[in-house]
């Protein structure tokens, strides 16, 4: 098990999809995962129905006949070998309901790491701006919860700093195995073209980026 020291940042990986309403983007779904990839948050907004203007034609992980969904469960553990604080959320509802569940999940991630701050890794400025708007404590202010850093790490910037083209296909960089079209996570089958899949791929990219960093001599 990878332990997080007290007050060390908790790294979260976020991807989202958006729908254009005229010139204004709206968040339609989001996927967030942790560095261990065990605790995840997945949401689909029902304020508007996804249509052909959604990015990349993302698939829902929920059966089409389910109007609203809320699943909260613990991740798999191996007693004495592996345990994980926190929990998994899968939700399909209005954005205000999703927001409340998201704050509770984020707070649990901070609490599980002894009050550590949360740092997001993003891969799209559009996606991050939509999440940031959801995290604002007051719609008329730019303030968000003090345990969440307002400036995320950007995967393209990290790659460029390591002399890797920021345009590289993320699945290629993550060493994704072609042919796998779903990730089975507990009772959920995550399709390849979903935001939770992309968040997990982003996590693998970040891990490879860390592994490829030069080791400093002492």
N, CA and C atoms as a LAMMPS dump frame, in Angstrom:
ITEM: TIMESTEP
0
ITEM: NUMBER OF ATOMS
654
ITEM: BOX BOUNDS ff ff ff
-5.0000000000000000e+02 5.0000000000000000e+02
-5.0000000000000000e+02 5.0000000000000000e+02
-5.0000000000000000e+02 5.0000000000000000e+02
ITEM: ATOMS id mol type element x y z
1 1 1 N 0.843 -1.207 0
2 1 2 C 0 0 0
3 1 3 C 0.868 1.243 0
4 2 1 N 0.5 2.208 -0.801
5 2 2 C 1.202 3.475 -0.82
6 2 3 C 0.608 4.387 0.238
7 3 1 N 1.398 4.815 1.181
8 3 2 C 0.906 5.644 2.262
9 3 3 C 1.116 7.117 1.937
10 4 1 N 0.184 7.906 2.371
11 4 2 C 0.279 9.352 2.205
12 4 3 C 0.649 9.973 3.537
13 5 1 N 1.75 10.658 3.583
14 5 2 C 2.179 11.283 4.827
15 5 3 C 1.256 12.427 5.193
16 6 1 N 1.135 12.742 6.483
17 6 2 C 0.281 13.865 6.891
18 6 3 C 0.669 15.146 6.176
19 7 1 N -0.341 15.842 5.663
20 7 2 C -0.177 17.142 5.015
21 7 3 C 0.532 17.061 3.658
22 8 1 N 0.78 15.856 3.158
23 8 2 C 1.272 15.726 1.794
24 8 3 C 0.084 15.853 0.852
25 9 1 N 0.284 16.505 -0.272
26 9 2 C -0.831 16.707 -1.201
27 9 3 C -1.425 15.376 -1.661
28 10 1 N -2.733 15.343 -1.779
29 10 2 C -3.438 14.215 -2.389
30 10 3 C -3.65 14.565 -3.863
31 11 1 N -3.193 13.696 -4.754
32 11 2 C -3.292 13.94 -6.188
33 11 3 C -4.541 13.263 -6.731
34 12 1 N -5.359 14.035 -7.455
35 12 2 C -6.579 13.527 -8.072
36 12 3 C -6.531 13.785 -9.572
37 13 1 N -7.089 12.879 -10.334
38 13 2 C -7.04 12.955 -11.792
39 13 3 C -8.458 13.124 -12.323
40 14 1 N -8.639 14.173 -13.113
41 14 2 C -9.988 14.573 -13.524
42 14 3 C -10.11 14.686 -15.036
43 15 1 N -11.19 14.129 -15.567
44 15 2 C -11.583 14.367 -16.955
45 15 3 C -13.084 14.627 -16.99
46 16 1 N -13.508 15.438 -17.947
47 16 2 C -14.913 15.765 -18.064
48 16 3 C -15.333 15.843 -19.517
49 17 1 N -16.637 15.853 -19.751
50 17 2 C -17.174 16.091 -21.082
51 17 3 C -18.062 17.315 -21.015
52 18 1 N -18.169 17.983 -22.123
53 18 2 C -18.964 19.198 -22.138
54 18 3 C -19.888 19.231 -23.344
55 19 1 N -20.924 20.02 -23.196
56 19 2 C -21.908 20.244 -24.246
57 19 3 C -21.968 21.739 -24.489
58 20 1 N -22.031 22.133 -25.735
59 20 2 C -22.067 23.554 -26.054
60 20 3 C -23.508 24.036 -26.13
61 21 1 N -23.812 25.082 -25.374
62 21 2 C -25.099 25.779 -25.466
63 21 3 C -24.806 27.146 -26.067
64 22 1 N -24.9 27.225 -27.394
65 22 2 C -24.446 28.422 -28.082
66 22 3 C -22.932 28.509 -27.964
67 23 1 N -22.444 29.595 -27.348
68 23 2 C -20.998 29.753 -27.15
69 23 3 C -20.584 29.355 -25.74
70 24 1 N -21.538 28.832 -24.94
71 24 2 C -21.231 28.516 -23.551
72 24 3 C -21.158 27.001 -23.346
73 25 1 N -20.038 26.514 -22.791
74 25 2 C -19.93 25.074 -22.527
75 25 3 C -20.623 24.703 -21.22
76 26 1 N -21.183 23.491 -21.165
77 26 2 C -21.807 22.971 -19.964
78 26 3 C -21.232 21.589 -19.683
79 27 1 N -20.987 21.308 -18.408
80 27 2 C -20.448 20.014 -18.009
81 27 3 C -21.546 18.955 -18.072
82 28 1 N -21.277 17.854 -18.779
83 28 2 C -22.274 16.786 -18.878
84 28 3 C -21.885 15.545 -18.087
85 29 1 N -20.59 15.262 -17.966
86 29 2 C -20.153 14.128 -17.145
87 29 3 C -18.736 14.377 -16.658
88 30 1 N -18.369 13.682 -15.589
89 30 2 C -17.01 13.819 -15.052
90 30 3 C -16.547 12.506 -14.456
91 31 1 N -15.252 12.296 -14.508
92 31 2 C -14.639 11.151 -13.86
93 31 3 C -13.418 11.626 -13.081
94 32 1 N -13.297 11.194 -11.834
95 32 2 C -12.158 11.552 -10.984
96 32 3 C -11.641 10.274 -10.344
97 33 1 N -10.332 10.104 -10.315
98 33 2 C -9.74 8.956 -9.647
99 33 3 C -8.546 9.405 -8.822
100 34 1 N -8.13 8.539 -7.91
101 34 2 C -7.015 8.835 -7.015
102 34 3 C -5.724 8.236 -7.568
103 35 1 N -4.634 8.512 -6.893
104 35 2 C -3.333 8 -7.339
105 35 3 C -3.285 6.474 -7.266
106 36 1 N -4.031 5.882 -6.351
107 36 2 C -4.087 4.421 -6.257
108 36 3 C -5.115 3.83 -7.209
109 37 1 N -5.958 4.681 -7.791
110 37 2 C -6.998 4.244 -8.731
111 37 3 C -8.076 3.405 -8.057
112 38 1 N -8.19 3.482 -6.74
113 38 2 C -9.164 2.664 -6.025
114 38 3 C -10.431 3.44 -5.672
115 39 1 N -10.296 4.697 -5.281
116 39 2 C -11.461 5.515 -4.935
117 39 3 C -11.766 6.443 -6.103
118 40 1 N -12.978 6.38 -6.615
119 40 2 C -13.33 7.146 -7.807
120 40 3 C -14.647 7.881 -7.604
121 41 1 N -14.823 8.942 -8.392
122 41 2 C -16.085 9.687 -8.427
123 41 3 C -16.478 9.818 -9.885
124 42 1 N -17.683 9.336 -10.211
125 42 2 C -18.175 9.439 -11.578
126 42 3 C -19.574 10.023 -11.545
127 43 1 N -19.839 10.998 -12.404
128 43 2 C -21.142 11.664 -12.414
129 43 3 C -21.592 11.981 -13.829
130 44 1 N -22.892 11.873 -14.034
131 44 2 C -23.532 12.316 -15.268
132 44 3 C -24.617 13.318 -14.905
133 45 1 N -24.556 14.501 -15.5
134 45 2 C -25.513 15.569 -15.191
135 45 3 C -26.798 15.384 -15.991
136 46 1 N -27.929 15.551 -15.298
137 46 2 C -29.225 15.405 -15.951
138 46 3 C -29.908 16.74 -16.198
139 47 1 N -29.189 17.845 -16.004
140 47 2 C -29.759 19.152 -16.293
141 47 3 C -30.084 19.273 -17.785
142 48 1 N -29.383 18.485 -18.585
143 48 2 C -29.56 18.486 -20.024
144 48 3 C -29.159 17.104 -20.512
145 49 1 N -29.779 16.645 -21.569
146 49 2 C -29.477 15.316 -22.075
147 49 3 C -28.33 15.402 -23.073
148 50 1 N -27.359 14.49 -22.962
149 50 2 C -26.272 14.48 -23.951
150 50 3 C -26.815 14.266 -25.355
151 51 1 N -26.188 14.92 -26.316
152 51 2 C -26.596 14.72 -27.702
153 51 3 C -25.35 14.712 -28.575
154 52 1 N -25.532 14.899 -29.871
155 52 2 C -24.402 14.782 -30.791
156 52 3 C -23.373 15.89 -30.604
157 53 1 N -23.695 16.936 -29.84
158 53 2 C -22.725 18.004 -29.623
159 53 3 C -21.79 17.689 -28.462
160 54 1 N -22.02 16.556 -27.779
161 54 2 C -21.092 16.15 -26.738
162 54 3 C -19.749 15.806 -27.36
163 55 1 N -18.686 16.055 -26.623
164 55 2 C -17.356 15.748 -27.115
165 55 3 C -17.162 14.244 -27.261
166 56 1 N -16.634 13.799 -28.375
167 56 2 C -16.125 12.457 -28.583
168 56 3 C -17.167 11.354 -28.465
169 57 1 N -18.464 11.689 -28.32
170 57 2 C -19.48 10.655 -28.235
171 57 3 C -19.308 9.74 -27.045
172 58 1 N -19.114 10.298 -25.873
173 58 2 C -18.879 9.497 -24.681
174 58 3 C -20.083 8.636 -24.344
175 59 1 N -19.811 7.457 -23.785
176 59 2 C -20.861 6.538 -23.387
177 59 3 C -21.157 6.68 -21.904
178 60 1 N -22.413 6.402 -21.551
179 60 2 C -22.8 6.324 -20.15
180 60 3 C -22.377 4.967 -19.592
181 61 1 N -22.023 4.929 -18.311
182 61 2 C -21.726 3.65 -17.672
183 61 3 C -22.995 3.055 -17.067
184 62 1 N -24.109 3.793 -17.147
185 62 2 C -25.362 3.351 -16.552
186 62 3 C -26.308 2.801 -17.619
187 63 1 N -27.189 1.87 -17.249
188 63 2 C -28.211 1.403 -18.193
189 63 3 C -29.09 2.569 -18.646
190 64 1 N -29.502 2.606 -19.901
191 64 2 C -30.247 3.759 -20.423
192 64 3 C -31.609 3.963 -19.767
193 65 1 N -32.168 2.926 -19.132
194 65 2 C -33.489 3.066 -18.538
195 65 3 C -33.457 3.634 -17.12
196 66 1 N -32.269 3.88 -16.58
197 66 2 C -32.161 4.431 -15.238
198 66 3 C -32.185 5.955 -15.295
199 67 1 N -33.202 6.548 -14.692
200 67 2 C -33.353 7.995 -14.725
201 67 3 C -32.357 8.685 -13.787
202 68 1 N -32.317 8.216 -12.546
203 68 2 C -31.331 8.726 -11.582
204 68 3 C -30.619 7.556 -10.942
205 69 1 N -29.363 7.78 -10.593
206 69 2 C -28.544 6.715 -10.01
207 69 3 C -27.717 7.303 -8.875
208 70 1 N -27.6 6.563 -7.789
209 70 2 C -26.653 6.908 -6.731
210 70 3 C -26.113 5.618 -6.135
211 71 1 N -24.831 5.37 -6.341
212 71 2 C -24.151 4.216 -5.764
213 71 3 C -22.972 4.741 -4.956
214 72 1 N -22.91 4.355 -3.708
215 72 2 C -21.775 4.689 -2.849
216 72 3 C -21.283 3.387 -2.219
217 73 1 N -20.04 3.04 -2.463
218 73 2 C -19.521 1.775 -1.97
219 73 3 C -18.036 1.884 -1.651
220 74 1 N -17.566 0.945 -0.863
221 74 2 C -16.148 0.895 -0.52
222 74 3 C -15.394 0.157 -1.619
223 75 1 N -14.146 0.532 -1.859
224 75 2 C -13.354 -0.212 -2.845
225 75 3 C -12.942 -1.565 -2.301
226 76 1 N -12.537 -2.442 -3.187
227 76 2 C -12.072 -3.758 -2.77
228 76 3 C -10.798 -3.629 -1.932
229 77 1 N -10.69 -4.458 -0.894
230 77 2 C -9.495 -4.469 -0.067
231 77 3 C -9.056 -5.909 0.177
232 78 1 N -7.805 -6.073 0.565
233 78 2 C -7.269 -7.377 0.954
234 78 3 C -6.806 -7.256 2.398
235 79 1 N -7.543 -7.829 3.349
236 79 2 C -7.2 -7.675 4.768
237 79 3 C -5.756 -8.065 5.058
238 80 1 N -5.074 -7.18 5.752
239 80 2 C -3.687 -7.443 6.132
240 80 3 C -2.676 -7.116 5.056
241 81 1 N -3.152 -6.892 3.838
242 81 2 C -2.235 -6.601 2.723
243 81 3 C -2.541 -5.238 2.116
244 82 1 N -3.795 -5.019 1.815
245 82 2 C -4.161 -3.75 1.165
246 82 3 C -5.46 -3.234 1.754
247 83 1 N -5.465 -1.978 2.127
248 83 2 C -6.694 -1.329 2.57
249 83 3 C -6.725 0.065 1.97
250 84 1 N -7.905 0.645 1.917
251 84 2 C -8.061 1.957 1.282
252 84 3 C -9.097 2.759 2.037
253 85 1 N -8.706 3.949 2.48
254 85 2 C -9.669 4.849 3.084
255 85 3 C -10.393 5.603 1.969
256 86 1 N -11.656 5.931 2.209
257 86 2 C -12.429 6.612 1.194
258 86 3 C -13.456 5.683 0.583
259 87 1 N -14.125 6.164 -0.458
260 87 2 C -15.186 5.365 -1.052
261 87 3 C -15.391 5.756 -2.513
262 88 1 N -16.254 4.994 -3.179
263 88 2 C -16.546 5.171 -4.598
264 88 3 C -17.947 5.754 -4.744
265 89 1 N -18.08 6.722 -5.652
266 89 2 C -19.385 7.318 -5.933
267 89 3 C -19.678 7.205 -7.425
268 90 1 N -20.884 6.754 -7.741
269 90 2 C -21.396 6.765 -9.11
270 90 3 C -22.775 7.401 -9.043
271 91 1 N -22.968 8.497 -9.751
272 91 2 C -24.201 9.257 -9.612
273 91 3 C -24.668 9.799 -10.956
274 92 1 N -25.974 9.786 -11.135
275 92 2 C -26.624 10.401 -12.291
276 92 3 C -27.776 11.221 -11.749
277 93 1 N -27.667 12.549 -11.837
278 93 2 C -28.674 13.412 -11.217
279 93 3 C -28.469 14.845 -11.685
280 94 1 N -29.203 15.78 -11.059
281 94 2 C -29.029 17.194 -11.357
282 94 3 C -27.663 17.66 -10.842
283 95 1 N -27.155 18.728 -11.435
284 95 2 C -25.82 19.208 -11.082
285 95 3 C -25.729 19.661 -9.63
286 96 1 N -26.828 20.188 -9.047
287 96 2 C -26.765 20.614 -7.653
288 96 3 C -26.645 19.428 -6.709
289 97 1 N -27.287 18.304 -7.04
290 97 2 C -27.157 17.082 -6.235
291 97 3 C -25.75 16.517 -6.384
292 98 1 N -25.241 16.519 -7.614
293 98 2 C -23.884 16.04 -7.867
294 98 3 C -22.878 16.879 -7.089
295 99 1 N -23.078 18.172 -7.059
296 99 2 C -22.152 19.074 -6.36
297 99 3 C -22.042 18.705 -4.877
298 100 1 N -23.181 18.455 -4.229
299 100 2 C -23.157 18.092 -2.81
300 100 3 C -22.402 16.777 -2.588
301 101 1 N -22.648 15.794 -3.431
302 101 2 C -21.961 14.507 -3.305
303 101 3 C -20.472 14.648 -3.602
304 102 1 N -20.141 15.524 -4.561
305 102 2 C -18.735 15.741 -4.898
306 102 3 C -17.98 16.36 -3.729
307 103 1 N -18.556 17.372 -3.082
308 103 2 C -17.898 17.987 -1.935
309 103 3 C -17.689 16.98 -0.816
310 104 1 N -18.681 16.13 -0.552
311 104 2 C -18.545 15.12 0.498
312 104 3 C -17.418 14.147 0.157
313 105 1 N -17.321 13.76 -1.115
314 105 2 C -16.271 12.83 -1.537
315 105 3 C -14.888 13.48 -1.432
316 106 1 N -14.777 14.719 -1.87
317 106 2 C -13.491 15.42 -1.788
318 106 3 C -13.057 15.602 -0.341
319 107 1 N -13.987 15.954 0.526
320 107 2 C -13.664 16.107 1.941
321 107 3 C -13.176 14.791 2.53
322 108 1 N -13.769 13.689 2.095
323 108 2 C -13.333 12.382 2.595
324 108 3 C -11.911 12.069 2.161
325 109 1 N -11.527 12.51 0.956
326 109 2 C -10.159 12.288 0.491
327 109 3 C -9.159 13.087 1.32
328 110 1 N -9.518 14.314 1.655
329 110 2 C -8.647 15.14 2.496
330 110 3 C -8.558 14.579 3.905
331 111 1 N -9.707 14.187 4.465
332 111 2 C -9.733 13.649 5.824
333 111 3 C -8.942 12.353 5.934
334 112 1 N -9.053 11.491 4.928
335 112 2 C -8.342 10.214 4.941
336 112 3 C -6.826 10.401 4.934
337 113 1 N -6.377 11.557 4.453
338 113 2 C -4.932 11.854 4.409
339 113 3 C -4.56 12.882 5.467
340 114 1 N -5.231 12.821 6.608
341 114 2 C -4.912 13.673 7.757
342 114 3 C -5.023 15.158 7.441
343 115 1 N -6.047 15.521 6.679
344 115 2 C -6.278 16.922 6.376
345 115 3 C -5.411 17.484 5.278
346 116 1 N -4.905 16.621 4.4
347 116 2 C -4.029 17.08 3.317
348 116 3 C -4.822 17.891 2.29
349 117 1 N -4.115 18.75 1.569
350 117 2 C -4.723 19.495 0.473
351 117 3 C -4.859 18.608 -0.762
352 118 1 N -5.815 18.954 -1.607
353 118 2 C -6.07 18.186 -2.822
354 118 3 C -5.538 18.941 -4.031
355 119 1 N -4.787 18.244 -4.861
356 119 2 C -4.246 18.823 -6.085
357 119 3 C -4.756 18.012 -7.27
358 120 1 N -5.431 18.671 -8.192
359 120 2 C -5.932 17.991 -9.378
360 120 3 C -4.868 17.963 -10.474
361 121 1 N -4.932 16.924 -11.294
362 121 2 C -4.21 16.868 -12.568
363 121 3 C -5.271 16.887 -13.656
364 122 1 N -5.148 17.822 -14.58
365 122 2 C -6.126 17.976 -15.658
366 122 3 C -5.455 17.741 -17
367 123 1 N -6.286 17.645 -18.035
368 123 2 C -5.744 17.513 -19.388
369 123 3 C -6.483 18.399 -20.37
370 124 1 N -7.313 19.314 -19.837
371 124 2 C -8.062 20.238 -20.687
372 124 3 C -8.47 21.446 -19.869
373 125 1 N -8.179 22.63 -20.374
374 125 2 C -8.549 23.855 -19.66
375 125 3 C -10.062 24.044 -19.638
376 126 1 N -10.741 23.709 -20.749
377 126 2 C -12.203 23.808 -20.78
378 126 3 C -12.808 22.956 -19.669
379 127 1 N -12.355 21.708 -19.584
380 127 2 C -12.893 20.785 -18.587
381 127 3 C -12.641 21.309 -17.175
382 128 1 N -11.44 21.814 -16.926
383 128 2 C -11.111 22.296 -15.593
384 128 3 C -11.957 23.507 -15.22
385 129 1 N -12.152 24.417 -16.14
386 129 2 C -12.954 25.612 -15.844
387 129 3 C -14.374 25.238 -15.432
388 130 1 N -14.934 24.215 -16.069
389 130 2 C -16.282 23.777 -15.716
390 130 3 C -16.313 23.145 -14.33
391 131 1 N -15.301 22.352 -13.995
392 131 2 C -15.234 21.783 -12.652
393 131 3 C -15.013 22.872 -11.617
394 132 1 N -14.148 23.825 -11.923
395 132 2 C -13.883 24.931 -11.001
396 132 3 C -15.179 25.689 -10.688
397 133 1 N -15.994 25.928 -11.704
398 133 2 C -17.269 26.609 -11.473
399 133 3 C -18.165 25.81 -10.538
400 134 1 N -18.106 24.488 -10.655
401 134 2 C -18.911 23.637 -9.781
402 134 3 C -18.398 23.677 -8.347
403 135 1 N -17.097 23.889 -8.18
404 135 2 C -16.476 23.878 -6.853
405 135 3 C -16.558 25.227 -6.134
406 136 1 N -16.959 26.271 -6.839
407 136 2 C -17.003 27.595 -6.214
408 136 3 C -18.002 27.614 -5.065
409 137 1 N -17.576 28.179 -3.931
410 137 2 C -18.439 28.231 -2.755
411 137 3 C -19.594 29.2 -2.949
412 138 1 N -19.368 30.227 -3.761
413 138 2 C -20.386 31.231 -4.058
414 138 3 C -20.34 31.483 -5.558
415 139 1 N -21.482 31.37 -6.251
416 139 2 C -21.455 31.561 -7.713
417 139 3 C -20.989 32.94 -8.147
418 140 1 N -20.996 33.899 -7.224
419 140 2 C -20.557 35.257 -7.561
420 140 3 C -19.108 35.531 -7.168
421 141 1 N -18.449 34.516 -6.592
422 141 2 C -17.067 34.664 -6.164
423 141 3 C -16.217 33.563 -6.786
424 142 1 N -14.888 33.748 -6.752
425 142 2 C -13.968 32.747 -7.298
426 142 3 C -13.378 31.846 -6.225
427 143 1 N -13.828 32.001 -4.992
428 143 2 C -13.267 31.232 -3.886
429 143 3 C -13.771 29.788 -3.916
430 144 1 N -12.855 28.838 -3.678
431 144 2 C -13.233 27.437 -3.521
432 144 3 C -12.721 26.965 -2.161
433 145 1 N -13.047 25.752 -1.776
434 145 2 C -12.661 25.235 -0.47
435 145 3 C -11.153 25.347 -0.278
436 146 1 N -10.732 25.71 0.931
437 146 2 C -9.314 25.997 1.18
438 146 3 C -8.43 24.76 1.057
439 147 1 N -9.002 23.57 1.142
440 147 2 C -8.175 22.361 1.034
441 147 3 C -8.008 21.905 -0.425
442 148 1 N -8.56 22.673 -1.378
443 148 2 C -8.405 22.353 -2.793
444 148 3 C -7.557 23.431 -3.459
445 149 1 N -6.451 23.037 -4.08
446 149 2 C -5.637 24.005 -4.801
447 149 3 C -6.402 24.515 -6.024
448 150 1 N -6.469 25.83 -6.235
449 150 2 C -7.203 26.367 -7.381
450 150 3 C -6.473 26.207 -8.71
451 151 1 N -5.172 25.886 -8.637
452 151 2 C -4.381 25.716 -9.861
453 151 3 C -3.955 24.255 -9.99
454 152 1 N -4.486 23.537 -10.961
455 152 2 C -4.14 22.121 -11.127
456 152 3 C -2.827 21.941 -11.874
457 153 1 N -2.257 20.749 -11.771
458 153 2 C -1.179 20.364 -12.662
459 153 3 C -1.79 20.082 -14.032
460 154 1 N -1.07 20.432 -15.078
461 154 2 C -1.539 20.199 -16.442
462 154 3 C -0.657 19.138 -17.093
463 155 1 N -1.27 18.065 -17.596
464 155 2 C -0.492 16.955 -18.128
465 155 3 C 0.357 17.37 -19.318
466 156 1 N -0.172 18.221 -20.183
467 156 2 C 0.598 18.665 -21.351
468 156 3 C 1.85 19.419 -20.923
469 157 1 N 1.723 20.26 -19.891
470 157 2 C 2.865 21.015 -19.398
471 157 3 C 3.911 20.092 -18.783
472 158 1 N 3.472 19.088 -18.034
473 158 2 C 4.402 18.127 -17.428
474 158 3 C 5.157 17.365 -18.513
475 159 1 N 4.455 16.966 -19.573
476 159 2 C 5.106 16.235 -20.652
477 159 3 C 6.129 17.113 -21.364
478 160 1 N 5.747 18.358 -21.648
479 160 2 C 6.674 19.257 -22.338
480 160 3 C 7.932 19.485 -21.495
481 161 1 N 7.767 19.598 -20.191
482 161 2 C 8.917 19.798 -19.298
483 161 3 C 9.861 18.598 -19.307
484 162 1 N 9.347 17.431 -19.704
485 162 2 C 10.167 16.22 -19.776
486 162 3 C 10.572 15.883 -21.206
487 163 1 N 10.448 16.873 -22.099
488 163 2 C 10.824 16.708 -23.5
489 163 3 C 10.015 15.621 -24.206
490 164 1 N 8.769 15.49 -23.797
491 164 2 C 7.823 14.587 -24.469
492 164 3 C 6.785 15.468 -25.151
493 165 1 N 6.434 15.147 -26.39
494 165 2 C 5.455 15.953 -27.102
495 165 3 C 4.127 15.96 -26.348
496 166 1 N 3.588 17.141 -26.028
497 166 2 C 2.288 17.193 -25.34
498 166 3 C 1.142 16.694 -26.206
499 167 1 N 1.41 16.51 -27.517
500 167 2 C 0.381 16.004 -28.423
501 167 3 C 0.329 14.486 -28.45
502 168 1 N 1.209 13.814 -27.724
503 168 2 C 1.24 12.355 -27.752
504 168 3 C -0.1 11.783 -27.296
505 169 1 N -0.529 10.722 -27.967
506 169 2 C -1.768 10.057 -27.576
507 169 3 C -1.64 9.551 -26.143
508 170 1 N -2.617 9.885 -25.322
509 170 2 C -2.514 9.566 -23.887
510 170 3 C -2.515 8.062 -23.628
511 171 1 N -3.285 7.307 -24.379
512 171 2 C -3.296 5.863 -24.175
513 171 3 C -1.962 5.247 -24.577
514 172 1 N -1.339 5.799 -25.612
515 172 2 C -0.016 5.327 -26.014
516 172 3 C 1.003 5.608 -24.914
517 173 1 N 0.994 6.827 -24.398
518 173 2 C 1.941 7.195 -23.342
519 173 3 C 1.691 6.381 -22.077
520 174 1 N 0.44 6.065 -21.806
521 174 2 C 0.101 5.306 -20.6
522 174 3 C 0.382 3.811 -20.748
523 175 1 N 0.856 3.41 -21.934
524 175 2 C 1.131 2.004 -22.231
525 175 3 C -0.15 1.164 -22.132
526 176 1 N -1.22 1.758 -22.613
527 176 2 C -2.501 1.055 -22.668
528 176 3 C -2.403 -0.14 -23.602
529 177 1 N -3.007 -1.254 -23.216
530 177 2 C -2.983 -2.473 -24.022
531 177 3 C -4.127 -2.463 -25.029
532 178 1 N -3.844 -2.361 -26.329
533 178 2 C -4.912 -2.357 -27.334
534 178 3 C -5.766 -3.621 -27.23
535 179 1 N -7.045 -3.457 -27.475
536 179 2 C -7.956 -4.597 -27.406
537 179 3 C -8.825 -4.58 -26.164
538 180 1 N -8.349 -3.912 -25.111
539 180 2 C -9.159 -3.784 -23.903
540 180 3 C -10.14 -2.639 -24.109
541 181 1 N -11.423 -2.936 -24.059
542 181 2 C -12.434 -1.914 -24.313
543 181 3 C -13.214 -1.545 -23.062
544 182 1 N -13.003 -2.3 -21.956
545 182 2 C -13.692 -1.991 -20.706
546 182 3 C -12.797 -2.317 -19.525
547 183 1 N -12.975 -1.561 -18.456
548 183 2 C -12.323 -1.849 -17.184
549 183 3 C -13.416 -2.293 -16.227
550 184 1 N -13.29 -3.49 -15.677
551 184 2 C -14.265 -3.963 -14.705
552 184 3 C -13.789 -3.549 -13.323
553 185 1 N -14.566 -2.696 -12.674
554 185 2 C -14.215 -2.161 -11.367
555 185 3 C -15.347 -2.494 -10.398
556 186 1 N -15.177 -3.568 -9.638
557 186 2 C -16.236 -3.991 -8.743
558 186 3 C -17.435 -4.445 -9.556
559 187 1 N -18.579 -3.828 -9.315
560 187 2 C -19.796 -4.195 -10.038
561 187 3 C -19.99 -3.349 -11.284
562 188 1 N -19.065 -2.435 -11.553
563 188 2 C -19.215 -1.503 -12.668
564 188 3 C -18.283 -1.875 -13.815
565 189 1 N -18.824 -1.86 -15.027
566 189 2 C -18.028 -2.061 -16.222
567 189 3 C -17.857 -0.715 -16.9
568 190 1 N -16.632 -0.22 -16.915
569 190 2 C -16.36 1.128 -17.401
570 190 3 C -15.982 1.074 -18.881
571 191 1 N -16.8 1.653 -19.774
572 191 2 C -16.468 1.623 -21.2
573 191 3 C -15.268 2.519 -21.511
574 192 1 N -14.584 2.168 -22.583
575 192 2 C -13.371 2.9 -22.957
576 192 3 C -13.652 4.367 -23.219
577 193 1 N -14.75 4.676 -23.899
578 193 2 C -15.048 6.081 -24.198
579 193 3 C -15.968 6.661 -23.121
580 194 1 N -15.418 6.763 -21.903
581 194 2 C -16.119 7.404 -20.787
582 194 3 C -15.115 8.268 -20.032
583 195 1 N -15.607 9.231 -19.276
584 195 2 C -14.699 10.137 -18.564
585 195 3 C -13.947 9.426 -17.443
586 196 1 N -14.552 8.395 -16.848
587 196 2 C -13.834 7.675 -15.791
588 196 3 C -12.679 6.876 -16.371
589 197 1 N -12.892 6.311 -17.558
590 197 2 C -11.79 5.633 -18.264
591 197 3 C -10.66 6.638 -18.513
592 198 1 N -11.014 7.81 -19.054
593 198 2 C -9.992 8.81 -19.365
594 198 3 C -9.261 9.287 -18.114
595 199 1 N -9.975 9.393 -16.981
596 199 2 C -9.322 9.779 -15.728
597 199 3 C -8.318 8.711 -15.307
598 200 1 N -8.67 7.446 -15.482
599 200 2 C -7.752 6.36 -15.133
600 200 3 C -6.54 6.342 -16.072
601 201 1 N -6.758 6.647 -17.36
602 201 2 C -5.639 6.75 -18.301
603 201 3 C -4.727 7.911 -17.905
604 202 1 N -5.321 9.03 -17.491
605 202 2 C -4.53 10.185 -17.051
606 202 3 C -3.68 9.822 -15.839
607 203 1 N -4.251 9.025 -14.939
608 203 2 C -3.493 8.576 -13.769
609 203 3 C -2.289 7.729 -14.201
610 204 1 N -2.476 6.857 -15.186
611 204 2 C -1.373 6.036 -15.678
612 204 3 C -0.308 6.902 -16.35
613 205 1 N -0.733 7.942 -17.067
614 205 2 C 0.215 8.877 -17.68
615 205 3 C 1.063 9.556 -16.613
616 206 1 N 0.417 10.005 -15.569
617 206 2 C 1.14 10.689 -14.487
618 206 3 C 2.123 9.741 -13.82
619 207 1 N 1.732 8.508 -13.6
620 207 2 C 2.642 7.531 -12.993
621 207 3 C 3.862 7.282 -13.879
622 208 1 N 3.636 7.177 -15.197
623 208 2 C 4.775 6.986 -16.091
624 208 3 C 5.668 8.22 -16.068
625 209 1 N 5.056 9.392 -16.057
626 209 2 C 5.836 10.631 -16.009
627 209 3 C 6.709 10.654 -14.756
628 210 1 N 6.167 10.238 -13.623
629 210 2 C 6.954 10.174 -12.391
630 210 3 C 8.086 9.163 -12.517
631 211 1 N 7.766 8.004 -13.074
632 211 2 C 8.779 6.952 -13.219
633 211 3 C 9.922 7.378 -14.125
634 212 1 N 9.628 8.214 -15.126
635 212 2 C 10.637 8.621 -16.109
636 212 3 C 11.468 9.823 -15.665
637 213 1 N 11.117 10.414 -14.532
638 213 2 C 11.9 11.542 -14.041
639 213 3 C 13.304 11.09 -13.691
640 214 1 N 14.313 11.886 -14.009
641 214 2 C 15.684 11.509 -13.669
642 214 3 C 15.866 11.467 -12.152
643 215 1 N 16.639 10.486 -11.697
644 215 2 C 16.897 10.35 -10.261
645 215 3 C 18.02 11.29 -9.877
646 216 1 N 17.77 12.113 -8.866
647 216 2 C 18.795 13.054 -8.412
648 216 3 C 19.824 12.331 -7.534
649 217 1 N 21.057 12.568 -7.823
650 217 2 C 22.118 11.966 -7.004
651 217 3 C 22.307 12.788 -5.736
652 218 1 N 22.63 12.114 -4.657
653 218 2 C 22.804 12.802 -3.379
654 218 3 C 24.278 13.038 -3.089
